[in-house]
Every structure is written in C-alpha cells, then in structure tokens.
Amino acid sequence: MMDRVEKAGLGIAIAGHAVLFGLLSVGFLATPNPANLKQKPIEVTLTDEVALESTAPDPISEPATALSPEPAPLDMPEPEVQPAPPQPEPLKRAEVKPAPAPRPAEKKPAEKPRPEKAAAKPAPKAPSKPQTTAEPQRKSRLSRDMLAGLTDAPTQSRATGTPAQKAGPAVQSALAAEVLRQLKPHWTAPTGADAEKLQTKLCLTVSRSGAVTNIETQGTTGITASNRGLVQLHQERAIKAVKLASPFKNLPPQFYDTWKSMCPIGFDKRLSQ
Amino acid sequence: MLNMDAATLSPVALFMQADWVVKGVMLGLLLASIWTWAIIIGFWAKLKRLSKGSDRFERDFWKTDDIDRFHNAHVKSELPSAKVFDAGLTEWRRSTGGNSIDRDGTRARLATAMGSAVAHQIDELSDRLNILATVGAVAPFVGLFGTVWGIMRSFTAIAAEQNSSLAVVAPGIAEALFATAIGLFAAIPAVIAFNRFSHGINRLEARLNRFADGFHTTLSRELEMAG
C-alpha cells in the first residue's frame, strides 16, 4: 500500500511533530511569567484620613429609673413631708422629659412601658396624698432615697465601664501597623526556593491585657511545587512569632473592640524585611 | 526540563489535564496531522520526481529514432509517460501484427488504450488526495467538538466549585481550546496541500494527454505510410 517515498514521508512527519511538541514542552513559545516583574511590587495601604466613619459615637449614658422597689401608697409621711403635693409635678418632669431626649431611637420599644408605669404609679399617689394628709398617723413608705432619685440632677447610668469606641480607618491602620511592628522582631521567614511566595494568615484573639488567647491558622497561600515542603515550617514560625510577641503592648484600651480579634494577619517574606 | 505547568504552552501538560473525550479528540487530530504531513511529504517528493522524469522521458522520446529500442530501454520505467507510451506501443503492435490492418479501428483503439492509461496513472497518483481533503474539511469540526466539550466541562466545574474566578476556569478553557488549535494545525496544511496537489495532478494529466496525443499523431502518420 505504501511505497518507499510515503514511508519516508511518514517518518519525517512523525519526527517533525515530535520535535515541535518537544519545543513547545520546554517552553519554546511560553508566555513570560507575569510574576517575574522587574521591580518588586510594594504594598500600598490606602487610608482615608477623613473617613465616613472615623469617630465613635459618644457613650450613651442611660438614666436610671426613678422607681423605688416597693412603692406603698398607704403610709404617709410625717408633717414635715407636708409639701409632698407639689412633688408630683417635678417628679413627672424629671421622669418623662429626659426619657425621649437621650434615648436613641432603637431603644424605644424597650423603654415604652416605663414612662407609662412611671406615669401610672404617681397617679394613684396624687389623689391619695390629699386624703392621707388628713391622717397624719400614716407614714409614707416612699423612702428618702427614692425621692432623692427624683431630682433634676443627672442620673447615674447603670452600664458599667465605658463602651469601646468604634475605630475609623485611620485608627485601624495605626493599630495594624503597631501590631505588625511588635510582631516583626520575632518573625523570621523560612528561606528556600519560592519561599517568598508563601503567606500564612493567622487569626488572633487578644485579651484586654494584650495577651494572645487564641491563634487560628487560616491557611497558607502561594504554594508551588517547589515550596510545598516549607509550608509547615512557615506556619510554625508564624505561630511562634505571635507567641513571642504576646502580650501586645501600647494598644489603646478604648479601641479594644477593634483589636480584640485580629484577622487575618499575613506573615510573609516582606514582613520580615 | 519538561514543563508540566499549564500556564505555559506545553502540549503535554494540556493533554494530561484534559477530559478523556478531549484526549481522544486530541489524539485523533494528532494522528490526522501526522498522516497529513506524511502524505504531503510523500506526495510532494513523488510529484516532483515524476514531473522531472516525465520531462526527461519526453525529451528523449522526441529525439530518438528507433522507437522499439527506446521502448526496450524504458519498459521497466515507473513514469506515467512511459506507461502511456507502453500502452500505446503495445496496442500498436497488436493492431499491426496481423496481415490486414484496419486503420480507423487501430486509431480508435490506440486513442482508447492511451486514454485509459492516462486515466489509470492519474487515478493511482491522486489516491491519497482524498485523505487530505477529508482532514482539511473535518479536522476543524472535530477540534471544535473537543473545545465545546471541554468548555462545557469547565462550566460544570464552575458550578460544582461555586467559584468563578479565572484561575478555576482558565485551565479548562485552555485545554479545550488546545483541541481546536490541533484541529486547525492539522486542517490548514491539509487544505493548502490539497489545492496545491490538485493543481499539480491536473497539470500532470494535461501533460500526459498532450504526450498521448503527440504519440497518437505519430503512430497515425506511421499507419498511413504503412498502408
């Protein structure tokens, strides 16, 4: 079927294809690797000084309710408590007026019953008082403490401690820089082929004192065939760096909400430089 | 160093990552490409050899005085011109071997014999051309089939991984497009070669017909003089 010329042609064709595919296999026409840039890229963090949300709202001072635990309408005060009748007026003012003013809108449903109760409570008192004044033997069970709480003076908030401020981007980036600065002396990136491509991400939970209470590995990126063996070491060194740097110092307590959980922190070659 | 990274243009890596359907398409197209090139090289060499040989043969033929000796010298020749010449001379000897010579019949038989010899030579020669035509017409479609299949598979992978990032999609699409690349790689030379060789065959046929006509004229003149 095939003569000599055709056999020769087949041989040449096979050889030619083999050569072509060999050339392509060794990257003869390969596109240049885009990762090999002439200038190493530098990381730029954009921080807006005047951010949409750069300051925290003022802590809410919640006024204490002026209810005594056991109001008893039966007992009446001694004659020195005679000026009691005008008392309900300032009482109502003190209770009802400040209620809507400092309260944020979202707390309304919870607060609603209270003014009603407060308003309801003195209501029976008011009519009872003129009656009881006629009977001086009945003592008021309204304590002095309660009456003291019904003044115009600003009331004490029941919330303990100051709520943490919400940090704006400027504060956040300053905090991040501070944490990285403290991590840097303890972090040594492993060396090896393609080791600079590795980046291990950790998530830290920090207590108020700055001590790291929990370290969570979020995985390592940039793994190639040649640096696969270094991944374990990379993660171990990252965790070691955190443990050595703990506890973090100089972190402002008012921003504890911001730095109590740091996630993710990337450990790579650049951090150690 | 064999680069197995899909980011390069390594055909081996692209082939190894492909689906078995795409692999089959790629293998088939690769074989088609090899077969096409084998035919192209073989045909080109053969056509060139026959063309040159026919040139020399015809030049020698018109120069020679003794046709019988010339025939004996070239009876083993594989050249189409020699075959046509052999068919014509054999018919001439048969027709003029008897006692009575039918001139018109001899002329007709000579023409038929040489015409069929030309047709036979051209048929034999153009036997492989249909493969080139088939590869040229079908290979792009086969490659396209592999590509469509591979891209369908890529999209299924996107759906499965819930991730449409380019890194997930790109290798599958690259390997799928590689099928079309091989298809075009096989088809383009096949189409070019088919057109080129068809033209060559047509020219050869025309030259053989001219030679046959010339020989026929000569024999016809001989026939007249013999009578």
Interface residues (C-beta under 8 A of the other chain):
Chain A: M2 D3 V5 E6 K7 A8 G9 L10 I12 A13 I14 G16 H17 F21 L24 S25 V26 G27 F28 L29 A30 T31 N33
Chain B: M1 L2 N3 A7 T8 L9 S10 P11 V12 A13 L30 S33 I34 W35 T36 W37 A38 I39 I40 I41 G42 F43 A45 K46 R49 R128
